[in-house]
């Protein structure tokens, strides 16, 4: 599964602007200025951010394998998902998928389309 990467930017701000931002970060994010700046940008660009996230989700969904019917079960042992390479923990939903020998996370399979008749 692809991970979203972070990018560092260098921004020059007036000292008084930094002081105000740091005060807000202290109140809202326990002093984490990066979190405050990220929140500030995202809150003022909600629609654009949602569009980008939706596009990322659609691309990822297209790469996921199709689950094999009637193979969903609860993991009894810890293991590793062959698709996303993340741990599978006891109690998580897993299933067999086309092209994979071992069980993978159910969330790593394509979502089942629901048809209404």
Backbone atoms as SQL, in Angstrom:
CREATE TABLE atoms (id INTEGER PRIMARY KEY, chain TEXT, resi INTEGER, resn TEXT, atom TEXT, x REAL, y REAL, z REAL);
INSERT INTO atoms VALUES
  (1, 'A', 1, 'UNK', 'N', 0.855, -1.159, 0.000),
  (2, 'A', 1, 'UNK', 'CA', 0.000, 0.000, 0.000),
  (3, 'A', 1, 'UNK', 'C', 0.906, 1.228, 0.000),
  (4, 'A', 2, 'UNK', 'N', 0.585, 2.216, -0.808),
  (5, 'A', 2, 'UNK', 'CA', 1.400, 3.417, -0.888),
  (6, 'A', 2, 'UNK', 'C', 1.162, 4.312, 0.319),
  (7, 'A', 3, 'UNK', 'N', 2.239, 4.927, 0.758),
  (8, 'A', 3, 'UNK', 'CA', 2.139, 5.843, 1.882),
  (9, 'A', 3, 'UNK', 'C', 2.247, 7.261, 1.353),
  (10, 'A', 4, 'UNK', 'N', 1.480, 8.165, 1.948),
  (11, 'A', 4, 'UNK', 'CA', 1.522, 9.560, 1.557),
  (12, 'A', 4, 'UNK', 'C', 2.756, 10.174, 2.190),
  (13, 'A', 5, 'UNK', 'N', 3.564, 10.850, 1.396),
  (14, 'A', 5, 'UNK', 'CA', 4.791, 11.427, 1.915),
  (15, 'A', 5, 'UNK', 'C', 4.574, 12.878, 2.331),
  (16, 'A', 6, 'UNK', 'N', 5.462, 13.343, 3.176),
  (17, 'A', 6, 'UNK', 'CA', 5.434, 14.736, 3.626),
  (18, 'A', 6, 'UNK', 'C', 6.538, 15.490, 2.918),
  (19, 'A', 7, 'UNK', 'N', 6.335, 16.776, 2.764),
  (20, 'A', 7, 'UNK', 'CA', 7.325, 17.613, 2.111),
  (21, 'A', 7, 'UNK', 'C', 7.634, 18.780, 3.028),
  (22, 'A', 8, 'UNK', 'N', 8.891, 19.061, 3.212),
  (23, 'A', 8, 'UNK', 'CA', 9.321, 20.172, 4.057),
  (24, 'A', 8, 'UNK', 'C', 9.483, 21.414, 3.193),
  (25, 'A', 9, 'UNK', 'N', 8.987, 22.527, 3.698),
  (26, 'A', 9, 'UNK', 'CA', 9.124, 23.822, 3.031),
  (27, 'A', 9, 'UNK', 'C', 9.814, 24.801, 3.962),
  (28, 'A', 10, 'UNK', 'N', 10.571, 25.702, 3.387),
  (29, 'A', 10, 'UNK', 'CA', 11.167, 26.779, 4.168),
  (30, 'A', 10, 'UNK', 'C', 10.369, 28.042, 3.849),
  (31, 'A', 11, 'UNK', 'N', 9.846, 28.660, 4.903),
  (32, 'A', 11, 'UNK', 'CA', 9.011, 29.848, 4.733),
  (33, 'A', 11, 'UNK', 'C', 9.594, 30.960, 5.588),
  (34, 'A', 12, 'UNK', 'N', 9.738, 32.132, 5.009),
  (35, 'A', 12, 'UNK', 'CA', 10.222, 33.296, 5.756),
  (36, 'A', 12, 'UNK', 'C', 9.027, 34.128, 6.215),
  (37, 'A', 13, 'UNK', 'N', 8.934, 34.315, 7.532),
  (38, 'A', 13, 'UNK', 'CA', 7.837, 35.081, 8.117),
  (39, 'A', 13, 'UNK', 'C', 8.406, 36.160, 9.030),
  (40, 'A', 14, 'UNK', 'N', 7.650, 37.217, 9.171),
  (41, 'A', 14, 'UNK', 'CA', 8.035, 38.257, 10.121),
  (42, 'A', 14, 'UNK', 'C', 7.992, 37.668, 11.530),
  (43, 'A', 15, 'UNK', 'N', 8.817, 38.165, 12.417),
  (44, 'A', 15, 'UNK', 'CA', 8.919, 37.634, 13.779),
  (45, 'A', 15, 'UNK', 'C', 7.578, 37.687, 14.511),
  (46, 'A', 16, 'UNK', 'N', 6.834, 38.788, 14.346),
  (47, 'A', 16, 'UNK', 'CA', 5.548, 38.895, 15.034),
  (48, 'A', 16, 'UNK', 'C', 4.546, 37.869, 14.529),
  (49, 'A', 17, 'UNK', 'N', 4.637, 37.480, 13.268),
  (50, 'A', 17, 'UNK', 'CA', 3.754, 36.457, 12.713),
  (51, 'A', 17, 'UNK', 'C', 4.103, 35.097, 13.326),
  (52, 'A', 18, 'UNK', 'N', 5.390, 34.829, 13.462),
  (53, 'A', 18, 'UNK', 'CA', 5.844, 33.582, 14.068),
  (54, 'A', 18, 'UNK', 'C', 5.393, 33.506, 15.521),
  (55, 'A', 19, 'UNK', 'N', 5.478, 34.616, 16.241),
  (56, 'A', 19, 'UNK', 'CA', 5.064, 34.641, 17.643),
  (57, 'A', 19, 'UNK', 'C', 3.580, 34.305, 17.788),
  (58, 'A', 20, 'UNK', 'N', 2.745, 34.900, 16.936),
  (59, 'A', 20, 'UNK', 'CA', 1.306, 34.628, 16.987),
  (60, 'A', 20, 'UNK', 'C', 1.032, 33.166, 16.632),
  (61, 'A', 21, 'UNK', 'N', 1.708, 32.668, 15.594),
  (62, 'A', 21, 'UNK', 'CA', 1.518, 31.282, 15.186),
  (63, 'A', 21, 'UNK', 'C', 1.948, 30.328, 16.300),
  (64, 'A', 22, 'UNK', 'N', 3.055, 30.656, 16.972),
  (65, 'A', 22, 'UNK', 'CA', 3.521, 29.797, 18.055),
  (66, 'A', 22, 'UNK', 'C', 2.542, 29.797, 19.223),
  (67, 'A', 23, 'UNK', 'N', 1.945, 30.958, 19.514),
  (68, 'A', 23, 'UNK', 'CA', 0.931, 31.031, 20.573),
  (69, 'A', 23, 'UNK', 'C', -0.266, 30.144, 20.234),
  (70, 'A', 24, 'UNK', 'N', -0.726, 30.227, 18.988),
  (71, 'A', 24, 'UNK', 'CA', -1.857, 29.389, 18.546),
  (72, 'A', 24, 'UNK', 'C', -1.485, 27.906, 18.612),
  (73, 'A', 25, 'UNK', 'N', -0.262, 27.578, 18.192),
  (74, 'A', 25, 'UNK', 'CA', 0.200, 26.187, 18.231),
  (75, 'A', 25, 'UNK', 'C', 0.245, 25.681, 19.666),
  (76, 'A', 26, 'UNK', 'N', 0.654, 26.528, 20.597),
  (77, 'A', 26, 'UNK', 'CA', 0.698, 26.131, 22.008),
  (78, 'A', 26, 'UNK', 'C', -0.690, 25.804, 22.529),
  (79, 'A', 27, 'UNK', 'N', -1.663, 26.598, 22.135),
  (80, 'A', 27, 'UNK', 'CA', -3.037, 26.417, 22.601),
  (81, 'A', 27, 'UNK', 'C', -3.695, 25.205, 21.927),
  (82, 'A', 28, 'UNK', 'N', -3.532, 25.104, 20.614),
  (83, 'A', 28, 'UNK', 'CA', -4.282, 24.111, 19.845),
  (84, 'A', 28, 'UNK', 'C', -3.580, 22.761, 19.680),
  (85, 'A', 29, 'UNK', 'N', -2.241, 22.766, 19.631),
  (86, 'A', 29, 'UNK', 'CA', -1.506, 21.552, 19.280),
  (87, 'A', 29, 'UNK', 'C', -0.315, 21.288, 20.199),
  (88, 'A', 30, 'UNK', 'N', -0.437, 21.690, 21.453),
  (89, 'A', 30, 'UNK', 'CA', 0.611, 21.451, 22.456),
  (90, 'A', 30, 'UNK', 'C', 1.978, 21.937, 21.970),
  (91, 'A', 31, 'UNK', 'N', 1.990, 23.050, 21.259),
  (92, 'A', 31, 'UNK', 'CA', 3.238, 23.671, 20.827),
  (93, 'A', 31, 'UNK', 'C', 3.776, 23.195, 19.493),
  (94, 'A', 32, 'UNK', 'N', 3.094, 22.267, 18.828),
  (95, 'A', 32, 'UNK', 'CA', 3.587, 21.741, 17.554),
  (96, 'A', 32, 'UNK', 'C', 3.207, 22.692, 16.417),
  (97, 'A', 33, 'UNK', 'N', 4.162, 23.511, 16.023),
  (98, 'A', 33, 'UNK', 'CA', 3.925, 24.529, 14.995),
  (99, 'A', 33, 'UNK', 'C', 3.620, 23.885, 13.641),
  (100, 'A', 34, 'UNK', 'N', 4.266, 22.769, 13.325),
  (101, 'A', 34, 'UNK', 'CA', 3.987, 22.079, 12.061),
  (102, 'A', 34, 'UNK', 'C', 2.517, 21.673, 11.963),
  (103, 'A', 35, 'UNK', 'N', 1.981, 21.131, 13.050),
  (104, 'A', 35, 'UNK', 'CA', 0.569, 20.723, 13.058),
  (105, 'A', 35, 'UNK', 'C', -0.353, 21.927, 12.882),
  (106, 'A', 36, 'UNK', 'N', -0.019, 23.030, 13.533),
  (107, 'A', 36, 'UNK', 'CA', -0.847, 24.224, 13.408),
  (108, 'A', 36, 'UNK', 'C', -0.835, 24.751, 11.972),
  (109, 'A', 37, 'UNK', 'N', 0.336, 24.831, 11.364),
  (110, 'A', 37, 'UNK', 'CA', 0.437, 25.326, 9.979),
  (111, 'A', 37, 'UNK', 'C', -0.327, 24.388, 9.038),
  (112, 'A', 38, 'UNK', 'N', -0.170, 23.082, 9.227),
  (113, 'A', 38, 'UNK', 'CA', -0.890, 22.109, 8.405),
  (114, 'A', 38, 'UNK', 'C', -2.402, 22.287, 8.557),
  (115, 'A', 39, 'UNK', 'N', -2.866, 22.424, 9.805),
  (116, 'A', 39, 'UNK', 'CA', -4.291, 22.626, 10.056),
  (117, 'A', 39, 'UNK', 'C', -4.776, 23.915, 9.395),
  (118, 'A', 40, 'UNK', 'N', -3.985, 24.962, 9.504),
  (119, 'A', 40, 'UNK', 'CA', -4.355, 26.260, 8.941),
  (120, 'A', 40, 'UNK', 'C', -4.531, 26.174, 7.428),
  (121, 'A', 41, 'UNK', 'N', -3.596, 25.541, 6.763),
  (122, 'A', 41, 'UNK', 'CA', -3.666, 25.409, 5.306),
  (123, 'A', 41, 'UNK', 'C', -4.860, 24.542, 4.908),
  (124, 'A', 42, 'UNK', 'N', -5.021, 23.402, 5.584),
  (125, 'A', 42, 'UNK', 'CA', -6.119, 22.484, 5.236),
  (126, 'A', 42, 'UNK', 'C', -7.488, 23.087, 5.525),
  (127, 'A', 43, 'UNK', 'N', -7.611, 23.827, 6.618),
  (128, 'A', 43, 'UNK', 'CA', -8.918, 24.388, 6.969),
  (129, 'A', 43, 'UNK', 'C', -9.353, 25.467, 5.987),
  (130, 'A', 44, 'UNK', 'N', -8.414, 26.120, 5.347),
  (131, 'A', 44, 'UNK', 'CA', -8.760, 27.160, 4.373),
  (132, 'A', 44, 'UNK', 'C', -8.873, 26.619, 2.953),
  (133, 'A', 45, 'UNK', 'N', -8.593, 25.360, 2.764),
  (134, 'A', 45, 'UNK', 'CA', -8.628, 24.749, 1.437),
  (135, 'A', 45, 'UNK', 'C', -9.330, 23.399, 1.465),
  (136, 'A', 46, 'UNK', 'N', -10.397, 23.288, 2.260),
  (137, 'A', 46, 'UNK', 'CA', -11.064, 22.007, 2.481),
  (138, 'A', 46, 'UNK', 'C', -11.477, 21.305, 1.195),
  (139, 'A', 47, 'UNK', 'N', -12.096, 22.034, 0.272),
  (140, 'A', 47, 'UNK', 'CA', -12.621, 21.402, -0.938),
  (141, 'A', 47, 'UNK', 'C', -11.499, 20.865, -1.820),
  (142, 'A', 48, 'UNK', 'N', -10.428, 21.636, -1.972),
  (143, 'A', 48, 'UNK', 'CA', -9.306, 21.185, -2.786),
  (144, 'A', 48, 'UNK', 'C', -8.615, 19.982, -2.156),
  (145, 'A', 49, 'UNK', 'N', -8.460, 20.015, -0.831),
  (146, 'A', 49, 'UNK', 'CA', -7.829, 18.904, -0.121),
  (147, 'A', 49, 'UNK', 'C', -8.681, 17.641, -0.272),
  (148, 'A', 50, 'UNK', 'N', -10.006, 17.773, -0.112),
  (149, 'A', 50, 'UNK', 'CA', -10.900, 16.613, -0.249),
  (150, 'A', 50, 'UNK', 'C', -10.803, 16.013, -1.654),
  (151, 'A', 51, 'UNK', 'N', -10.692, 16.856, -2.682),
  (152, 'A', 51, 'UNK', 'CA', -10.570, 16.366, -4.054),
  (153, 'A', 51, 'UNK', 'C', -9.287, 15.561, -4.221),
  (154, 'A', 52, 'UNK', 'N', -8.181, 16.080, -3.681),
  (155, 'A', 52, 'UNK', 'CA', -6.893, 15.390, -3.792),
  (156, 'A', 52, 'UNK', 'C', -6.931, 14.049, -3.053),
  (157, 'A', 53, 'UNK', 'N', -7.497, 14.031, -1.851),
  (158, 'A', 53, 'UNK', 'CA', -7.586, 12.800, -1.067),
  (159, 'A', 53, 'UNK', 'C', -8.467, 11.779, -1.797),
  (160, 'A', 54, 'UNK', 'N', -9.566, 12.229, -2.379),
  (161, 'A', 54, 'UNK', 'CA', -10.448, 11.334, -3.123),
  (162, 'A', 54, 'UNK', 'C', -9.716, 10.726, -4.320),
  (163, 'A', 55, 'UNK', 'N', -8.940, 11.518, -5.017),
  (164, 'A', 55, 'UNK', 'CA', -8.182, 11.019, -6.157),
  (165, 'A', 55, 'UNK', 'C', -7.139, 9.990, -5.718),
  (166, 'A', 56, 'UNK', 'N', -6.437, 10.266, -4.616),
  (167, 'A', 56, 'UNK', 'CA', -5.458, 9.318, -4.076),
  (168, 'A', 56, 'UNK', 'C', -6.147, 8.007, -3.704),
  (169, 'A', 57, 'UNK', 'N', -7.315, 8.094, -3.054),
  (170, 'A', 57, 'UNK', 'CA', -8.072, 6.901, -2.671),
  (171, 'A', 57, 'UNK', 'C', -8.515, 6.093, -3.888),
  (172, 'A', 58, 'UNK', 'N', -8.949, 6.784, -4.951),
  (173, 'A', 58, 'UNK', 'CA', -9.395, 6.095, -6.163),
  (174, 'A', 58, 'UNK', 'C', -8.240, 5.358, -6.838),
  (175, 'A', 59, 'UNK', 'N', -7.070, 5.989, -6.888),
  (176, 'A', 59, 'UNK', 'CA', -5.893, 5.348, -7.487),
  (177, 'A', 59, 'UNK', 'C', -5.509, 4.118, -6.680),
  (178, 'A', 60, 'UNK', 'N', -5.502, 4.226, -5.363),
  (179, 'A', 60, 'UNK', 'CA', -5.167, 3.091, -4.504),
  (180, 'A', 60, 'UNK', 'C', -6.194, 1.970, -4.655),
  (181, 'A', 61, 'UNK', 'N', -7.465, 2.314, -4.691),
  (182, 'A', 61, 'UNK', 'CA', -8.533, 1.318, -4.820),
  (183, 'A', 61, 'UNK', 'C', -8.363, 0.521, -6.122),
  (184, 'A', 62, 'UNK', 'N', -7.957, 1.187, -7.194),
  (185, 'A', 62, 'UNK', 'CA', -7.772, 0.510, -8.482),
  (186, 'A', 62, 'UNK', 'C', -6.629, -0.498, -8.438),
  (187, 'A', 63, 'UNK', 'N', -5.653, -0.293, -7.559),
  (188, 'A', 63, 'UNK', 'CA', -4.504, -1.192, -7.457),
  (189, 'A', 63, 'UNK', 'C', -4.774, -2.400, -6.567),
  (190, 'A', 64, 'UNK', 'N', -5.831, -2.351, -5.769),
  (191, 'A', 64, 'UNK', 'CA', -6.114, -3.430, -4.834),
  (192, 'A', 64, 'UNK', 'C', -6.589, -4.680, -5.569),
  (193, 'A', 65, 'UNK', 'N', -6.250, -5.871, -5.038),
  (194, 'A', 65, 'UNK', 'CA', -6.718, -7.113, -5.658),
  (195, 'A', 65, 'UNK', 'C', -8.170, -7.398, -5.290),
  (196, 'A', 66, 'UNK', 'N', -8.809, -8.237, -6.096),
  (197, 'A', 66, 'UNK', 'CA', -10.181, -8.673, -5.840),
  (198, 'A', 66, 'UNK', 'C', -10.152, -9.794, -4.813),
  (199, 'A', 67, 'UNK', 'N', -11.014, -9.717, -3.816),
  (200, 'A', 67, 'UNK', 'CA', -11.066, -10.793, -2.820),
  (201, 'A', 67, 'UNK', 'C', -11.755, -12.023, -3.413),
  (202, 'A', 68, 'UNK', 'N', -11.372, -13.166, -2.899),
  (203, 'A', 68, 'UNK', 'CA', -12.003, -14.421, -3.312),
  (204, 'A', 68, 'UNK', 'C', -13.239, -14.605, -2.437),
  (205, 'A', 69, 'UNK', 'N', -14.402, -14.826, -3.036),
  (206, 'A', 69, 'UNK', 'CA', -15.652, -14.940, -2.258),
  (207, 'A', 69, 'UNK', 'C', -15.579, -15.982, -1.153),
  (208, 'A', 70, 'UNK', 'N', -16.244, -15.685, -0.061),
  (209, 'A', 70, 'UNK', 'CA', -16.398, -16.589, 1.087),
  (210, 'A', 70, 'UNK', 'C', -15.066, -16.982, 1.746),
  (211, 'A', 71, 'UNK', 'N', -14.080, -16.084, 1.725),
  (212, 'A', 71, 'UNK', 'CA', -12.804, -16.379, 2.389),
  (213, 'A', 71, 'UNK', 'C', -12.515, -15.418, 3.542),
  (214, 'A', 72, 'UNK', 'N', -13.432, -14.517, 3.836),
  (215, 'A', 72, 'UNK', 'CA', -13.212, -13.560, 4.914),
  (216, 'A', 72, 'UNK', 'C', -13.264, -14.284, 6.257),
  (217, 'A', 73, 'UNK', 'N', -12.269, -13.993, 7.096),
  (218, 'A', 73, 'UNK', 'CA', -12.250, -14.572, 8.431),
  (219, 'A', 73, 'UNK', 'C', -11.479, -13.634, 9.355),
  (220, 'A', 74, 'UNK', 'N', -11.465, -13.965, 10.616),
  (221, 'A', 74, 'UNK', 'CA', -10.732, -13.190, 11.614),
  (222, 'A', 74, 'UNK', 'C', -9.368, -13.823, 11.824),
  (223, 'A', 75, 'UNK', 'N', -8.328, -12.992, 11.812),
  (224, 'A', 75, 'UNK', 'CA', -6.970, -13.511, 11.992),
  (225, 'A', 75, 'UNK', 'C', -6.809, -14.114, 13.381),
  (226, 'A', 76, 'UNK', 'N', -6.264, -15.303, 13.434),
  (227, 'A', 76, 'UNK', 'CA', -6.017, -15.966, 14.712),
  (228, 'A', 76, 'UNK', 'C', -4.582, -15.740, 15.178),
  (229, 'A', 77, 'UNK', 'N', -3.694, -15.387, 14.250),
  (230, 'A', 77, 'UNK', 'CA', -2.280, -15.191, 14.560),
  (231, 'A', 77, 'UNK', 'C', -1.796, -13.880, 13.948),
  (232, 'A', 78, 'UNK', 'N', -0.745, -13.338, 14.502),
  (233, 'A', 78, 'UNK', 'CA', -0.101, -12.167, 13.908),
  (234, 'A', 78, 'UNK', 'C', 0.663, -12.622, 12.671),
  (235, 'A', 79, 'UNK', 'N', 0.677, -11.778, 11.658),
  (236, 'A', 79, 'UNK', 'CA', 1.341, -12.105, 10.403),
  (237, 'A', 79, 'UNK', 'C', 1.660, -10.809, 9.679),
  (238, 'A', 80, 'UNK', 'N', 1.993, -10.901, 8.404),
  (239, 'A', 80, 'UNK', 'CA', 2.241, -9.717, 7.586),
  (240, 'A', 80, 'UNK', 'C', 1.401, -9.798, 6.326),
  (241, 'A', 81, 'UNK', 'N', 0.795, -8.687, 5.953),
  (242, 'A', 81, 'UNK', 'CA', -0.030, -8.602, 4.743),
  (243, 'A', 81, 'UNK', 'C', 0.899, -8.550, 3.526),
  (244, 'A', 82, 'UNK', 'N', 0.684, -9.446, 2.580),
  (245, 'A', 82, 'UNK', 'CA', 1.502, -9.466, 1.368),
  (246, 'A', 82, 'UNK', 'C', 1.235, -8.260, 0.461),
  (247, 'A', 83, 'UNK', 'N', 0.103, -7.618, 0.605),
  (248, 'A', 83, 'UNK', 'CA', -0.217, -6.465, -0.238),
  (249, 'A', 83, 'UNK', 'C', 0.433, -5.191, 0.288),
  (250, 'A', 84, 'UNK', 'N', 0.132, -4.820, 1.534),
  (251, 'A', 84, 'UNK', 'CA', 0.609, -3.541, 2.077),
  (252, 'A', 84, 'UNK', 'C', 1.892, -3.668, 2.888),
  (253, 'A', 85, 'UNK', 'N', 2.285, -4.910, 3.182),
  (254, 'A', 85, 'UNK', 'CA', 3.496, -5.198, 3.968),
  (255, 'A', 85, 'UNK', 'C', 3.411, -4.704, 5.408),
  (256, 'A', 86, 'UNK', 'N', 2.210, -4.373, 5.884),
  (257, 'A', 86, 'UNK', 'CA', 1.981, -3.963, 7.270),
  (258, 'A', 86, 'UNK', 'C', 1.578, -5.185, 8.086),
  (259, 'A', 87, 'UNK', 'N', 1.741, -5.125, 9.413),
  (260, 'A', 87, 'UNK', 'CA', 1.377, -6.277, 10.243),
  (261, 'A', 87, 'UNK', 'C', -0.121, -6.579, 10.202),
  (262, 'A', 88, 'UNK', 'N', -0.425, -7.854, 10.282),
  (263, 'A', 88, 'UNK', 'CA', -1.790, -8.323, 10.507),
  (264, 'A', 88, 'UNK', 'C', -1.824, -8.771, 11.963),
  (265, 'A', 89, 'UNK', 'N', -2.746, -8.232, 12.733),
  (266, 'A', 89, 'UNK', 'CA', -2.852, -8.566, 14.145),
  (267, 'A', 89, 'UNK', 'C', -4.046, -9.477, 14.389),
  (268, 'A', 90, 'UNK', 'N', -3.956, -10.280, 15.452),
  (269, 'A', 90, 'UNK', 'CA', -5.065, -11.136, 15.833),
  (270, 'A', 90, 'UNK', 'C', -6.333, -10.297, 15.939),
  (271, 'A', 91, 'UNK', 'N', -7.425, -10.824, 15.415),
  (272, 'A', 91, 'UNK', 'CA', -8.710, -10.150, 15.508),
  (273, 'A', 91, 'UNK', 'C', -9.058, -9.298, 14.303),
  (274, 'A', 92, 'UNK', 'N', -8.079, -8.996, 13.438),
  (275, 'A', 92, 'UNK', 'CA', -8.374, -8.208, 12.242),
  (276, 'A', 92, 'UNK', 'C', -9.033, -9.086, 11.188),
  (277, 'A', 93, 'UNK', 'N', -9.856, -8.456, 10.328),
  (278, 'A', 93, 'UNK', 'CA', -10.491, -9.187, 9.240),
  (279, 'A', 93, 'UNK', 'C', -9.481, -9.393, 8.123),
  (280, 'A', 94, 'UNK', 'N', -9.384, -10.635, 7.657),
  (281, 'A', 94, 'UNK', 'CA', -8.484, -10.977, 6.561),
  (282, 'A', 94, 'UNK', 'C', -9.254, -11.779, 5.524),
  (283, 'A', 95, 'UNK', 'N', -8.688, -11.894, 4.328),
  (284, 'A', 95, 'UNK', 'CA', -9.318, -12.703, 3.284),
  (285, 'A', 95, 'UNK', 'C', -8.257, -13.127, 2.279),
  (286, 'A', 96, 'UNK', 'N', -8.610, -14.073, 1.452),
  (287, 'A', 96, 'UNK', 'CA', -7.754, -14.458, 0.350),
  (288, 'A', 96, 'UNK', 'C', -8.090, -13.562, -0.829),
  (289, 'A', 97, 'UNK', 'N', -7.072, -13.265, -1.623),
  (290, 'A', 97, 'UNK', 'CA', -7.271, -12.376, -2.765),
  (291, 'A', 97, 'UNK', 'C', -6.621, -12.963, -4.007),
  (292, 'A', 98, 'UNK', 'N', -7.164, -12.593, -5.140),
  (293, 'A', 98, 'UNK', 'CA', -6.629, -13.059, -6.418),
  (294, 'A', 98, 'UNK', 'C', -5.185, -12.602, -6.561),
  (295, 'A', 99, 'UNK', 'N', -4.302, -13.554, -6.885),
  (296, 'A', 99, 'UNK', 'CA', -2.896, -13.236, -7.083),
  (297, 'A', 99, 'UNK', 'C', -2.051, -13.302, -5.827),
  (298, 'A', 100, 'UNK', 'N', -2.644, -13.657, -4.705),
  (299, 'A', 100, 'UNK', 'CA', -1.915, -13.731, -3.435),
  (300, 'A', 100, 'UNK', 'C', -2.109, -15.115, -2.826),
  (301, 'A', 101, 'UNK', 'N', -1.012, -15.734, -2.422),
  (302, 'A', 101, 'UNK', 'CA', -1.061, -17.073, -1.847),
  (303, 'A', 101, 'UNK', 'C', -1.587, -17.054, -0.419),
  (304, 'A', 102, 'UNK', 'N', -1.168, -16.036, 0.352),
  (305, 'A', 102, 'UNK', 'CA', -1.532, -15.950, 1.761),
  (306, 'A', 102, 'UNK', 'C', -2.680, -14.962, 1.960),
  (307, 'A', 103, 'UNK', 'N', -3.292, -15.031, 3.136),
  (308, 'A', 103, 'UNK', 'CA', -4.361, -14.097, 3.484),
  (309, 'A', 103, 'UNK', 'C', -3.783, -12.681, 3.607),
  (310, 'A', 104, 'UNK', 'N', -4.585, -11.693, 3.247),
  (311, 'A', 104, 'UNK', 'CA', -4.208, -10.289, 3.386),
  (312, 'A', 104, 'UNK', 'C', -5.317, -9.564, 4.151),
  (313, 'A', 105, 'UNK', 'N', -5.067, -8.313, 4.539),
  (314, 'A', 105, 'UNK', 'CA', -6.115, -7.519, 5.190),
  (315, 'A', 105, 'UNK', 'C', -7.338, -7.444, 4.276),
  (316, 'A', 106, 'UNK', 'N', -8.503, -7.526, 4.846),
  (317, 'A', 106, 'UNK', 'CA', -9.723, -7.344, 4.055),
  (318, 'A', 106, 'UNK', 'C', -9.769, -5.937, 3.483),
  (319, 'A', 107, 'UNK', 'N', -9.273, -4.944, 4.257),
  (320, 'A', 107, 'UNK', 'CA', -9.261, -3.551, 3.785),
  (321, 'A', 107, 'UNK', 'C', -8.316, -3.351, 2.605),
  (322, 'A', 108, 'UNK', 'N', -7.421, -4.310, 2.357),
  (323, 'A', 108, 'UNK', 'CA', -6.489, -4.219, 1.230),
  (324, 'A', 108, 'UNK', 'C', -7.074, -4.797, -0.052),
  (325, 'A', 109, 'UNK', 'N', -8.303, -5.315, 0.011),
  (326, 'A', 109, 'UNK', 'CA', -8.998, -5.828, -1.174),
  (327, 'A', 109, 'UNK', 'C', -9.949, -4.765, -1.700),
  (328, 'A', 110, 'UNK', 'N', -10.277, -4.881, -2.969),
  (329, 'A', 110, 'UNK', 'CA', -11.252, -3.954, -3.562),
  (330, 'A', 110, 'UNK', 'C', -12.550, -4.012, -2.776),
  (331, 'A', 111, 'UNK', 'N', -13.171, -2.864, -2.648),
  (332, 'A', 111, 'UNK', 'CA', -14.469, -2.814, -1.987),
  (333, 'A', 111, 'UNK', 'C', -15.489, -3.525, -2.863),
  (334, 'A', 112, 'UNK', 'N', -16.345, -4.294, -2.224),
  (335, 'A', 112, 'UNK', 'CA', -17.376, -5.015, -2.959),
  (336, 'A', 112, 'UNK', 'C', -18.443, -4.041, -3.395),
  (337, 'A', 113, 'UNK', 'N', -18.752, -4.084, -4.700),
  (338, 'A', 113, 'UNK', 'CA', -19.804, -3.188, -5.199),
  (339, 'A', 113, 'UNK', 'C', -21.155, -3.777, -4.860),
  (340, 'A', 114, 'UNK', 'N', -22.042, -2.925, -4.410),
  (341, 'A', 114, 'UNK', 'CA', -23.387, -3.355, -4.040),
  (342, 'A', 114, 'UNK', 'C', -24.340, -2.992, -5.164),
  (343, 'A', 115, 'UNK', 'N', -25.089, -3.990, -5.598),
  (344, 'A', 115, 'UNK', 'CA', -26.071, -3.743, -6.632),
  (345, 'A', 115, 'UNK', 'C', -27.454, -3.862, -6.042),
  (346, 'A', 116, 'UNK', 'N', -28.308, -2.935, -6.410),
  (347, 'A', 116, 'UNK', 'CA', -29.692, -2.950, -5.924),
  (348, 'A', 116, 'UNK', 'C', -30.600, -3.480, -7.016),
  (349, 'A', 117, 'UNK', 'N', -31.371, -4.489, -6.694),
  (350, 'A', 117, 'UNK', 'CA', -32.328, -5.040, -7.666),
  (351, 'A', 117, 'UNK', 'C', -33.710, -4.828, -7.166);
